Amino acid sequence: MGQFEAILWIVPKQIERAARYDGGMKPLLAIVILLFVAGEAHAAVPDFNTERFCGDFAAKRGGDSGMGGMTKALCLMSEESTKAVVAAAWDRVSTQNKENCLKTAGQSYVSLAQCLNTVPAQ
């Protein structure tokens, strides 16, 4: 039995057992656990080091001038907001296309989102 099948077998048993108790928080706890486990079934979006990426980006474009700090701040805002776009598209793309896009994206969510936008959904 695989991990996912085991979860599908164990969780309903735990919910059933918790439901036998009168009141209390146990049924609610069982539901929360179920939702947590279901959320873990999705592939996680890669965790890029945006602080380092944007620091390097700003150093190349702004250097030590007063614009370097602003460049880094704008980069960080752009990367963080684009991470949500990547998260929305991540489960809709095949594993092969994810791997190809990760190779070309470097450590940038913006580049990753651009690549994911060019591949077909599965």
N, C-alpha and C positions, 0 to 999 in steps of 0.2 A: 504494500500500500504506500503510495507516494505521500509526500507531506501535505499536499492540498487535499487529497482524499481523506487523510487522517483528520484534518481540520474540519472537513465537512461532516465527518462522523462524530467527532468529539463535541463540537460546539452545540449541536441540537440536544445532545444528551445533557450538557451542562445547563442549558436553558430550561429543559424539562425538569431537571432536578431543582433548580432555583425557583421555578414556578410553583412547586409543591409547597413551599413555605408561605405562610400567610403574611401579606404586607411586606414591609421592610424594603430595603434597597437591593436585595439580591436579584430580582428580575431585571431591574434597571442596569445593574452591574453586568449581568450576562449580555444584555443588548449592547452595552458599550464595548465589551470585549469582542463581541461578534463584529461590530462595525470596525474596530481596530484591526482585527484579523483580516477582514475583507479588504481594508485599505492597503494592507501589506502585500496583497496578491498582485498589485500593479507594479510594473517596473519603475524604479525610482529614476527621476531626472538626475543627470550627472551633477555632481557638486564641484563647480569650478571655483578656483581661488580668484574671485573678482577683484579683491583688494590688490593682489600682486599684478594681475593683468592690467588693471587700470593705472596702477603706479608706473608700470613699464610704458604703457600707452602715453601717459602724461609726460613722462621723462623724454620720450622721443619727440613729442610735439610741443611741449611747453617748457621743458627743462626747468631751470631754477628761476625763470622769470615769474612774475606775479600771476601769469595765466596758467602755470602748471597745476596749482591747487584747484582752480576752477575747472580745468580740463579733466582732472581726476574725479572731481565731484560729479560732473556731468556724465562721465563714463560710468561711474558706479550707479547713478540713477538709471541710466539707460540699460545697463546689464541687469539690474534687479527687476525692472519692469518687464524686460524681455524674457526673464526666467519664467514668468507666469504664462507667457505665450508658448514657450517651449513645453511647459508642463501640460498645457491643454492639448498639444499636438503629439506628445511623446508616445502615448499608448496607441495612437492611430497609425504608426509607422512601423514597417517591418524591422526585424532585428538587423538584417543586412544593411538596410538604409540607415538605421541608427549608427551602426559601426562606421559606415562610410562618412556620414556627416560628422561624427566625432573626430575622425581623422583630419578632416578639413577645417574644423571649427577652431582648433587650438584650444584656448581657454575662454572663449567668448560666447556668451549666450546669444548675442546679436548675430554672429556668424553662424551659429548652430541653427537659429530660427530661419535664417535665410536659406540654408541648405535644406532643412526640413520642408520648407515651403515649395521646394522644387521637386520633391519626390512624391510619388502617389501614395495615397492612404491605403491601408490594407483592409 
